[in-house]
Every structure is written in structure tokens, then in C-alpha cells.
């Protein structure tokens, strides 16, 4: 067995998974798991989703350095240091957590998709560490300055809904940016040239 998908279950004890060392993709979302220690030796995993479970200790999976896609939405995560050695990580989904500092993963330069919507982020400067990003989701944070994004030339999709951003002119030189969502904040410019076209932002 290489793929296991068990969403929205009553599962709380995943001890039997410790023997499933051939797993490459594991989805255990919206369950009742209280301990992920049985996953610590599943070194073939490259896709892991653990959204909305009651456990709080992520340290057992810190050594799973082959993971390329990881998600743990709605999980009350504050400390993401367990990700710091996941150099192969390309897609990261951490929507609706309690993250304010993502400096500990600034070395993950292979990231292409970064989803940190609905956290407690106010500093976007660390985004310059991810030159390969094509999609960024930062909705519902406390960001006011997006000038660091101006050098992420690979960016194709940006969602910054519901922050405190008034100036989106730093995005004007992003020639690959095709979609921008900047709703629910007062933008000082009513239009801006982005990616060779015009993107309108509603107040």
C-alpha cells in the first residue's frame, strides 16, 4: 500500500501505521488523532496531510525530509520549526493556524505554493527567500507592506484578501502575475498594471 486516505473519521490511534513503511501519500484530515509518533519512520512519504486533528506535537515527523507536499489546516500550530529540514518541500498549506513567525523555514527555497492565510503574520519580508513561488495565499493576516513581493518574478497567483494593505504598486513589475485578490481593504490605487493587463481591486 502506497496511498492511504482516511478523512473525517473517528480514528484516534494510528499505531498500526508504523509498519506501513511503503506509504508515499497519507491523508488523515478531520479525525481524532492525538499522537503522530507512529509516523516518524515513514521515510518514503512525500505527501502528508494532517488537517484538523487534536494532537499538538509535530516533532515526531521532523525527520521526514522527503516530503514535498504538507498540509495541516485548522490545527492551532504556532511553532513550525519541525519543517526546518524539509528542503524538498514544494507545497505548504497551513491555513487557519496561530503562526506569527515563519523565519524558521526561510531556508526552504524550493517552495512553489505557500498558504498561510488566517494566521497572525504582519511581516512579508521573509517571502524574498522563496524565489520559486508561483502561488501565495496570505488572506486574513495583519500585513500592510507587500513591497518584498516585488522581486518574486515567478509569482502567478496572489491572494492578500483582508489585510491592511493600501499600496499594491510594488506588484506592477510582476510580469507573470495573472490573478490578484486584494478585496476587503482600502487600496489607494483603483487600478494597477500587472502582468501586462489591468487588475482592479475593490475596496
C-alpha positions in Angstrom: 0.0 0.0 0.0 1.4 3.3 -1.0 -1.6 5.7 -0.6 -3.9 5.9 2.3 -6.8 8.3 2.5 -8.9 8.5 5.7 -10.6 11.8 6.1 -13.4 12.7 8.6 -13.0 9.6 10.7 -13.2 8.6 14.4 -9.7 7.3 14.2 -7.6 8.4 17.2 -4.9 5.7 17.4 -2.7 5.3 14.3 -0.1 2.9 15.9 -0.6 0.3 13.1 0.7 2.8 10.5 4.2 2.5 12.0 4.5 -0.7 9.9 3.4 0.9 6.7 6.8 1.9 5.6 5.9 1.8 1.9 3.4 4.7 2.2 4.2 7.6 -0.1 0.9 9.6 0.4 -1.1 9.8 3.6 -4.2 11.8 4.2 -5.6 11.9 7.8 -7.7 15.0 7.9 -10.5 15.9 10.3 -10.1 13.0 12.6 -9.3 12.5 16.3 -5.6 11.6 16.2 -3.8 12.6 19.4 -0.3 11.3 18.7 1.6 11.1 15.4 4.7 9.4 16.8 3.8 6.2 14.7 4.6 8.3 11.6 8.2 9.1 12.5 9.8 6.3 10.4 7.7 6.6 7.3 10.6 8.0 5.3 9.0 7.3 1.9 6.3 9.8 2.4 6.3 12.7 0.0 2.7 13.9 0.5 1.2 14.3 4.1 -2.0 16.0 5.2 -3.0 16.2 8.8 -5.6 18.9 8.9 -7.8 19.5 12.0 -6.7 16.9 14.5 -6.3 17.3 18.3 -2.6 16.5 18.6 -0.2 19.4 19.2 3.2 17.8 19.0 4.7 17.8 15.5 8.2 16.9 16.5 7.9 13.2 15.6 7.7 14.0 11.9 10.6 16.5 11.8 12.8 13.8 10.3 10.6 13.1 7.3 12.8 15.1 4.9 11.4 13.6 1.7 8.1 15.4 2.0 7.2 17.6 -1.0 3.6 18.5 0.0 2.4 19.1 3.5 -0.9 20.4 4.9 -2.2 20.9 8.4 -5.0 23.5 8.3 -7.2 24.3 11.3 -4.6 22.9 13.7 -3.6 25.6 16.2 0.0 25.5 15.1 2.3 28.2 16.5 5.7 26.8 16.0 6.7 25.5 12.6 10.3 24.6 13.4 9.6 20.9 12.7 9.6 21.9 9.0 13.0 23.4 9.0 14.9 20.5 7.5 12.3 19.7 4.8 14.4 21.0 1.9 12.4 19.2 -0.7 9.1 20.8 0.3 7.3 22.5 -2.6 3.7 22.9 -1.4 2.8 24.0 2.1 -0.8 24.5 3.3 -1.2 26.0 6.8 -4.5 27.9 6.6 -6.1 28.9 9.8 -3.4 28.4 12.5 -1.6 30.7 15.0 1.6 31.3 13.1 3.3 34.7 13.5 6.9 33.8 12.7 7.9 31.7 9.7 11.6 32.7 9.8 12.5 29.2 10.8 11.6 27.9 7.3 13.3 30.6 5.4 15.7 28.0 4.0 13.0 26.1 2.2 13.8 27.7 -1.1 12.1 25.1 -3.3 8.6 26.2 -2.2 6.3 26.9 -5.1 3.0 27.2 -3.2 2.7 28.8 0.2 -0.6 29.0 2.0 -0.6 31.0 5.3 -4.0 32.6 5.2 -5.7 33.3 8.5 -2.7 33.3 10.8 -1.1 36.2 12.7 1.5 37.4 10.2 2.4 41.0 9.9 5.8 40.8 8.1 6.1 39.8 4.5 9.8 40.5 4.1 10.7 36.8 4.5 9.0 36.0 1.3 12.0 37.1 -0.6 13.6 33.8 0.5 11.3 31.9 -1.8 12.3 32.8 -5.4 10.3 29.9 -7.0 6.9 30.7 -5.5 4.1 30.7 -8.1 1.2 30.9 -5.6 0.9 32.8 -2.3 -2.1 32.9 0.0 -1.9 35.4 2.8 -5.6 36.3 3.4 -6.8 37.5 6.8 -3.4 38.4 8.3 -2.1 41.7 9.6 0.1 42.7 6.6 0.5 46.3 5.5 3.6 46.2 3.3 3.9 43.9 0.3 7.0 45.5 -1.3 9.1 42.4 -0.6 6.9 40.5 -3.1 8.1 42.8 -5.9 11.1 40.5 -6.6 9.3 37.2 -6.8 9.2 37.1 -10.6 7.8 33.6 -10.7 4.6 34.7 -8.9 1.4 33.8 -10.9 -1.3 33.9 -8.2 -1.5 36.2 -5.1 -4.3 36.4 -2.6 -4.0 39.0 0.1 -7.6 39.5 1.0 -8.5 41.1 4.3 -5.2 42.6 5.4 -4.2 46.3 5.9 -2.6 46.9 2.6 -3.2 50.3 0.9 -0.5 50.3 -1.8 -0.2 47.5 -4.3 2.1 49.3 -6.7 5.1 47.1 -5.8 3.3 44.4 -7.8 3.5 46.3 -11.0 6.7 44.7 -12.3 5.5 41.1 -11.8 5.0 40.2 -15.4 3.8 36.6 -14.6 1.2 37.6 -12.1 -2.2 36.6 -13.6 -4.5 36.7 -10.6 -4.6 39.1 -7.7 -7.2 39.1 -4.9 -6.9 42.1 -2.7 -10.5 42.5 -1.5 -11.7 43.8 1.9 -9.2 46.6 2.4 -8.9 50.1 1.2 -6.5 50.3 -1.7 -5.2 53.8 -2.6 -5.0 53.0 -6.3 -8.2 51.9 -8.1 -6.2 50.2 -10.8 -2.7 48.9 -11.4 -0.9 47.4 -14.4 0.1 43.9 -13.5 1.4 41.2 -15.8 0.7 43.2 -18.9 -3.0 43.7 -18.0 -5.1 45.7 -15.6 -6.1 44.2 -12.2 -8.9 46.0 -10.4 -9.0 45.9 -6.6 -12.3 46.6 -4.8 -12.4 48.5 -1.5 
